Amino acid sequence: MRTLQEHIRIFDLIAGIYNLFYPLQRIWYRKVLAAGADAVPWEQVHEVLDVGCGTGAFASLWADFGCRVVGADASSKMVHRARRNTRSYASVQFLQANAVTGLPFEDNSFDLAFCSYVAHGLSREHRLQLYREMCRVSRIMIIIHDYSPKRSIMIDAVESLEGGDYFNFIQDVHAEMNRHICSLKVLPVGKRSCWYICSKEGTGEVCRVP
Ligand SMILES: C[S@@+](CC[C@H](N)C(=O)[O-])C[C@H]1O[C@@H](n2cnc3c(N)ncnc32)[C@H](O)[C@@H]1O
């Protein structure tokens, strides 16, 4: 597996190519948001943090739903693309930040902490840091949008090239999330993707990562 620095460097390198998919991502992700919309308590969710926001596709869609959004990404090149893509959005801002080493926000700063296709790329240890940081900065809930265990040849090929932890991630994703995230709900939102949802309602506890 690549080191965290190498992992981020890959995203700096591919930001331009990744950005070509921005218009398509907005179409795909709009469908994902529609599939997951009932799980979001919209009357309570006004401030959203999008961790590993990439080129800003999801951030712009949360804004379309009326939320104020902060997008954070460890890759400066992705942040640059995201700012350019969302120039017309007054309610979206971006910053460079690494969720593994620590997000620059107070506890409970956002109603919802969201991340899309970030977890599977990180080592297990770094994923747990990501979940912990998301739990820390979120007041109401966290949503992890990522692969389900259903594989396809195309995804296997792309993820082999990315060199992340995809194959271990999908093998154990439900058990791992259940071990570390309290009152986990799993909601399929696409053919091969799920929302792994955790709400602070009830116990007020969200994360069992020490
Ligand atoms: C596969 S892309 C997904 C981008 C976007 N969320 C989407 O769904 O299109 C993963 C993104 O996570 C970012 N990332 C990876 N590790 C990160 C970390 N530790 N902290 C913050 N961002 C990270 C990468 O720079 C990249 O932009």
The ligand as a MOL file (V3000), in Angstrom:
LIG
                    3D

  0  0  0     0  0            999 V3000
M  V30 BEGIN CTAB
M  V30 COUNTS 27 29 0 0 0
M  V30 BEGIN ATOM
M  V30 1 C -11.6220 9.0920 -5.1000 0
M  V30 2 S -11.5290 10.7830 -4.7120 0 CHG=1
M  V30 3 C -13.2320 11.1820 -4.3330 0
M  V30 4 C -13.5320 12.6370 -4.5090 0
M  V30 5 C -14.9750 13.0440 -4.2350 0
M  V30 6 N -15.3090 12.8900 -2.8570 0
M  V30 7 C -15.9070 12.2530 -5.1010 0
M  V30 8 O -16.6960 11.4410 -4.5900 0
M  V30 9 O -15.8600 12.4510 -6.3160 0 CHG=-1
M  V30 10 C -10.8090 10.7980 -3.0900 0
M  V30 11 C -10.5040 12.2010 -2.6150 0
M  V30 12 O -10.1270 12.1280 -1.2480 0
M  V30 13 C -9.0230 12.9590 -1.0350 0
M  V30 14 N -8.3060 12.4470 0.1380 0
M  V30 15 C -7.6360 11.2740 0.2320 0
M  V30 16 N -7.1350 11.1240 1.4650 0
M  V30 17 C -7.5110 12.2210 2.1600 0
M  V30 18 C -7.3020 12.6510 3.4910 0
M  V30 19 N -6.5690 11.9210 4.3430 0
M  V30 20 N -7.8240 13.8190 3.9020 0
M  V30 21 C -8.5640 14.5730 3.0180 0
M  V30 22 N -8.7650 14.2360 1.7470 0
M  V30 23 C -8.2600 13.0660 1.3250 0
M  V30 24 C -8.2190 12.8780 -2.3150 0
M  V30 25 O -7.3320 13.9520 -2.4800 0
M  V30 26 C -9.3280 12.8580 -3.3380 0
M  V30 27 O -9.6960 14.1460 -3.7380 0
M  V30 END ATOM
M  V30 BEGIN BOND
M  V30 1 1 1 2
M  V30 2 1 2 3
M  V30 3 1 2 10
M  V30 4 1 3 4
M  V30 5 1 4 5
M  V30 6 1 5 6
M  V30 7 1 5 7
M  V30 8 2 7 8
M  V30 9 1 7 9
M  V30 10 1 10 11
M  V30 11 1 11 12
M  V30 12 1 11 26
M  V30 13 1 12 13
M  V30 14 1 13 14
M  V30 15 1 13 24
M  V30 16 1 14 15
M  V30 17 1 14 23
M  V30 18 2 15 16
M  V30 19 1 16 17
M  V30 20 1 17 18
M  V30 21 2 17 23
M  V30 22 1 18 19
M  V30 23 2 18 20
M  V30 24 1 20 21
M  V30 25 2 21 22
M  V30 26 1 22 23
M  V30 27 1 24 25
M  V30 28 1 24 26
M  V30 29 1 26 27
M  V30 END BOND
M  V30 END CTAB
M  END
